[in-house]
């Protein structure tokens, strides 16, 4: 048996070096995975400190759980989508009016609501344009109403 141990002595140092390099790789990988999870969770609004700590303690199992339950989109993307939706709603509200009685959409030139028959505007006696009920003068032809 001493002959076998003498044969393995030259490659033992190489095996120790490989083992140390693998250990170093897994330590760096562990911290990198923890840092990535913290940043990703923080950008998604999912308590970054909690998920970073979970991955730090439970390693790959914590990361796998995070990947299953993490929010589907970033906070910035969700905020941008909400702003776009609000901008579209404002544009639609500017282009369309609603009936004060039934709240259904009506066009600006409608004299009555086609749904509930509420009077919305009156026609000008001279030019026939739709005027608000409270207007005393037609702004199109200057005729008193």
N, C-alpha and C positions, 0 to 999 in steps of 0.2 A: 503493500500500500504506500509506502513512502515514495515510491516512484510516481504514482498518480498525482500526489500532492505537489511533487516537484515539477510535474508537467503543467499543472494549473497555475503555478506561481507567476509566470510571465503575463498571463491574460487576466489575473485577478485585479490588477490595477486598472486595466481597461474596463472590466465589468463594473468596478467601483465608480469609475468616471461616468460610465453610461447611466448607472443608478443615480448618481448625484445630479447629472444633467436632466434626467427624467423628473426627479424630485423638484428641481428648480423650475422646470417647465410647468409642472402641475401647480406649483405655488403661484407663479406669475399668471397662469391661466385662471386660477381661482380668484385672484384679486381683479383681473381684467373683467371676468364675468360678473363679479360683484359690482364693479364700477359701471359697466355697461347697463346692468339691470337697474341700478339706481338712477342713471341718467334717463333711460327710456321710460321708466315709471314716472319720474318727475315731469318729463315732457308730456306725458299722457294724463297727468293729474291723478296719479294712483298711489299717493304716499310713497315717494321714492325711498325715504329712509327705511320704511318698513320692509319693502321688497329687497333693498340692498342688504339689510340685516338678515332677512330670511335666506337669501342666496349665500351670504357669508357663513351662516351657521349650517345650512343643509346642503350647500353646494349644488350639484346638478339636480337633485330632487326639488329644491326650492326654486331653481330656475325653470324647471319643467312646469311646476305649479303656476308660476308667474306667467309663463307663456300661454297657459290655458285660460287664465282669468283676466289677463290684461285688457284694458280698454281698446277698442278697435281703431281709434284714431287719436291723433295728437290734439291737445287743447287748442293750439293755434289753428288747426284745421277746422275744428268744431266751431270756434269763434268766427272764423272767416265765413263758414257756411251760414251761420246765424245772421251775420251782417249782410250777406248776399240775399238771404230770404227776406230780411227786413227792408232792404233796398227795393226788391221786387214788389213787396206789398205796398210800399209807399208809392212806387210808380203806378201800380194798378189803381190805388185809391185816388191818385191824381187824375188818371185818365177816365175812371168810371165814378159815377155818383151812385148813391143808394137812396132808395125811397125812404123817407122819414117814417112812414107808417109800417111797411112790411120788410124793410131793410134788404130788398132785392136790388140787383144792379139795374140802373137805368141810364140812358144816354143823356148828355147835357141838353139836347134839343127837344126832349120829350115834354109834352105839355101835361100829360097825365101818366100815371104809373100803369103799365099794361097788365100788372098782376092784381092790384087792389083798387084801381081806378081813382086813386087819390090825385087831386089837382096839384101839379108840381109848378107849373108856370102858366103865364097867360100870353096869348099872341099879341104882337103889336098891332094896333088898329090901322097903321099906315103901311108898314113893310112886311108884317107877318112873322118877324123873328120872335123866337121864344124869349120872354122876359121873366125875371123873378117877380113873384106876386107883389113884393113891396116896392118895386120901382115905379116911380111916377112919370119918368121920361124914358123914351127909347134911346139907348146909347148909339144905335145904328143910324137912325134917321132924325133924331132930335124932336120927335113928336111927343107932346104931352099925352099921357094916358088917362 
